[in-house]
Amino acid sequence: MLGIVGDTGVSPGLPPELAAELCASAARTHRTGVPDPEALAALRGSGLLGTAVPARYGGTGGGAPEVNEVVRRLAMVNPSLAIVAFQHFAVSARIAEWGSPRQRRELLPALADGSRLAASAWSEPGAGAAKHHITSTGERRRDGRWTLTGAKSFTTAASIADLYLVLVRTDDAAHGDPSLYGSPGQSFFLVPGDCPGLSADLSLDLVGMRGSATGFVSLDGCVVADEDRLGPEGRAADIIAAVREYGATLGAVAAGIARAALDLALEHVVRRGTVAALPVRHRLTDTATRVEAVEAMIERSGARSSPDPGLTTLHSKMFASTTAEQVCLELAHLLGSAGYTTASDINRLVLDARAVALMGPTNELCRDIVAAGWAR
Ligand SMILES: Cc1cc2nc3c(=O)[nH]c(=O)nc-3n(C[C@H](O)[C@H](O)[C@H](O)COP(=O)(O)OP(=O)(O)OC[C@H]3O[C@@H](n4cnc5c(N)ncnc54)[C@H](O)[C@@H]3O)c2cc1C
């Protein structure tokens, strides 16, 4: 394995032992496609999972800048666990923002100390990137509780999460245009991983992000209390729209991947002596400039310092993911034959980078949302 951590000293801020363990795990899980319990335990015990939880609930009270930076640093050593952490942070932040006092009191401390891991189960086969055609349902029972039924796909941290933020349709007759992401009549529920009727399987064989436990989640008549609903009934789309205003971006995953690829290539050309060649130096310099630009954009998204922070979050995701994918591919070529072996981490990074564009909101959906603002 070419050294991502040790040789280049990257990943400041992650304890070196944790960084080394997650880095070794990334290579291992890429081969096996099976999540690594030891690396997960290390992440859970690191204290990092409390980043998005307010201090009064035991977290470190970070906002989007801190979330993006932790995710970026994790992605430098282990992109799969970076997306696991990203989903955990997203659910934690939604509970902090939209949760009832009881939900905050009961859930946030355990999400902060890592004893509970959270995941988002929104996507379904055929639901479409914009989630307009969700067929999973929530039906209100006579006793006021809800029965949840349906099949979710591409849920990151499936089977390893203790809590799922599940998107279901609760009102077929809801009127109004679908928003660009989500529709009227959809609601969110917080479902414990051990809820009777909930099952997860990891039979999805991904080409990248292979340590992320991204798989299927089935809801076979899961009964949950009305108090387990997150936010207003039928208004999940409002919560989804608010996500991008917060400034946390999956682009941070792409930024970490791009930086890791650059470090890997630099280490290689220095070791091989090809760094002396002017074209190689210039190529790497141009790549480094693009990685710097990605990182600056992620910072701008987290800082919410632009005139329209929600738009900046979308731009940062699109720019970071497309740039990271290009950068990884170009660097794979620069490594030459040495990069064309399964032992080279560059190939894993190429495949991991591709996932970010596909993750929600997909880059195409981001474009639609940005352009819709111009039509108003
Ligand atoms: C590694 C990974 C992890 C994921 N983790 C999660 C998770 O934790 N939770 C979760 O809920 N989901 C997750 N997803 C799913 C992700 O969020 C996407 O929403 C989902 O994959 C999109 O579904 P699709 O590609 O089947 O959509 P489709 O609608 O089939 O889209 C296929 C392609 O067409 C594009 N497209 C769709 N509509 C349009 C349009 N109108 N105009 C132009 N292009 C369009 C899409 O952007 C996409 O590229 C994950 C996906 C991946 C790859």
The ligand as an SDF file (V2000), in Angstrom:
LIG
                    3D

 53 58  0  0  0  0  0  0  0  0999 V2000
  -22.1880    5.0810   -2.1440 C   0  0  0  0  0  0  0  0  0  0  0  0
  -23.5990    5.5490   -2.0260 C   0  0  0  0  0  0  0  0  0  0  0  0
  -24.1270    5.7760   -0.7580 C   0  0  0  0  0  0  0  0  0  0  0  0
  -25.4590    6.1740   -0.6280 C   0  0  0  0  0  0  0  0  0  0  0  0
  -25.9560    6.3610    0.6280 N   0  0  0  0  0  0  0  0  0  0  0  0
  -27.2680    6.6670    0.7830 C   0  0  0  0  0  0  0  0  0  0  0  0
  -27.8480    6.7810    2.0860 C   0  0  0  0  0  0  0  0  0  0  0  0
  -27.1650    6.6460    3.1000 O   0  0  0  0  0  0  0  0  0  0  0  0
  -29.1690    7.0090    2.1710 N   0  0  0  0  0  0  0  0  0  0  0  0
  -29.9690    7.1750    1.0830 C   0  0  0  0  0  0  0  0  0  0  0  0
  -31.1640    7.4010    1.2350 O   0  0  0  0  0  0  0  0  0  0  0  0
  -29.4430    7.1060   -0.1840 N   0  0  0  0  0  0  0  0  0  0  0  0
  -28.1300    6.8540   -0.3420 C   0  0  0  0  0  0  0  0  0  0  0  0
  -27.5980    6.7340   -1.6100 N   0  0  0  0  0  0  0  0  0  0  0  0
  -28.4760    6.9590   -2.7740 C   0  0  0  0  0  0  0  0  0  0  0  0
  -28.2780    8.3790   -3.3270 C   0  0  0  0  0  0  0  0  0  0  0  0
  -28.6110    9.2730   -2.3450 O   0  0  0  0  0  0  0  0  0  0  0  0
  -29.1090    8.7700   -4.5630 C   0  0  0  0  0  0  0  0  0  0  0  0
  -30.2220    9.5070   -4.2540 O   0  0  0  0  0  0  0  0  0  0  0  0
  -29.6770    7.6740   -5.2860 C   0  0  0  0  0  0  0  0  0  0  0  0
  -28.6250    6.7860   -5.6290 O   0  0  0  0  0  0  0  0  0  0  0  0
  -30.2680    8.1820   -6.5930 C   0  0  0  0  0  0  0  0  0  0  0  0
  -30.9550    7.1420   -7.0480 O   0  0  0  0  0  0  0  0  0  0  0  0
  -30.8270    6.6330   -8.5490 P   0  0  0  0  0  0  0  0  0  0  0  0
  -29.4410    6.7790   -9.0470 O   0  0  0  0  0  0  0  0  0  0  0  0
  -31.4600    5.2990   -8.4950 O   0  0  0  0  0  0  0  0  0  0  0  0
  -31.7730    7.6790   -9.2080 O   0  0  0  0  0  0  0  0  0  0  0  0
  -32.3050    7.7510  -10.6770 P   0  0  0  0  0  0  0  0  0  0  0  0
  -33.4610    8.6740  -10.5980 O   0  0  0  0  0  0  0  0  0  0  0  0
  -32.4610    6.3870  -11.2640 O   0  0  0  0  0  0  0  0  0  0  0  0
  -31.1640    8.5030  -11.4170 O   0  0  0  0  0  0  0  0  0  0  0  0
  -30.1730    7.9080  -12.2350 C   0  0  0  0  0  0  0  0  0  0  0  0
  -29.2550    9.0220  -12.6920 C   0  0  0  0  0  0  0  0  0  0  0  0
  -30.0190    9.9620  -13.4550 O   0  0  0  0  0  0  0  0  0  0  0  0
  -29.9290   11.2390  -12.8780 C   0  0  0  0  0  0  0  0  0  0  0  0
  -31.2290   11.9210  -12.9470 N   0  0  0  0  0  0  0  0  0  0  0  0
  -32.3400   11.6050  -12.2620 C   0  0  0  0  0  0  0  0  0  0  0  0
  -33.3320   12.4750  -12.5380 N   0  0  0  0  0  0  0  0  0  0  0  0
  -32.8150   13.3480  -13.4210 C   0  0  0  0  0  0  0  0  0  0  0  0
  -33.3320   14.4950  -14.0850 C   0  0  0  0  0  0  0  0  0  0  0  0
  -34.5830   14.9100  -13.8940 N   0  0  0  0  0  0  0  0  0  0  0  0
  -32.5180   15.1700  -14.9100 N   0  0  0  0  0  0  0  0  0  0  0  0
  -31.2380   14.7830  -15.1000 C   0  0  0  0  0  0  0  0  0  0  0  0
  -30.6940   13.6940  -14.5170 N   0  0  0  0  0  0  0  0  0  0  0  0
  -31.4620   13.0010  -13.6800 C   0  0  0  0  0  0  0  0  0  0  0  0
  -29.5430   11.0400  -11.4400 C   0  0  0  0  0  0  0  0  0  0  0  0
  -28.8590   12.1580  -10.9180 O   0  0  0  0  0  0  0  0  0  0  0  0
  -28.6590    9.8080  -11.5130 C   0  0  0  0  0  0  0  0  0  0  0  0
  -27.3360   10.1690  -11.8350 O   0  0  0  0  0  0  0  0  0  0  0  0
  -26.2660    6.3720   -1.7680 C   0  0  0  0  0  0  0  0  0  0  0  0
  -25.7250    6.1580   -3.0480 C   0  0  0  0  0  0  0  0  0  0  0  0
  -24.4150    5.7590   -3.1800 C   0  0  0  0  0  0  0  0  0  0  0  0
  -23.8640    5.5410   -4.5570 C   0  0  0  0  0  0  0  0  0  0  0  0
  1  2  1  0
  2  3  1  0
  2 52  2  0
  3  4  2  0
  4  5  1  0
  4 50  1  0
  5  6  2  0
  6  7  1  0
  6 13  1  0
  7  8  2  0
  7  9  1  0
  9 10  1  0
 10 11  2  0
 10 12  1  0
 12 13  2  0
 13 14  1  0
 14 15  1  0
 14 50  1  0
 15 16  1  0
 16 17  1  0
 16 18  1  0
 18 19  1  0
 18 20  1  0
 20 21  1  0
 20 22  1  0
 22 23  1  0
 23 24  1  0
 24 25  2  0
 24 26  1  0
 24 27  1  0
 27 28  1  0
 28 29  2  0
 28 30  1  0
 28 31  1  0
 31 32  1  0
 32 33  1  0
 33 34  1  0
 33 48  1  0
 34 35  1  0
 35 36  1  0
 35 46  1  0
 36 37  1  0
 36 45  1  0
 37 38  2  0
 38 39  1  0
 39 40  1  0
 39 45  2  0
 40 41  1  0
 40 42  2  0
 42 43  1  0
 43 44  2  0
 44 45  1  0
 46 47  1  0
 46 48  1  0
 48 49  1  0
 50 51  2  0
 51 52  1  0
 52 53  1  0
M  END
$$$$
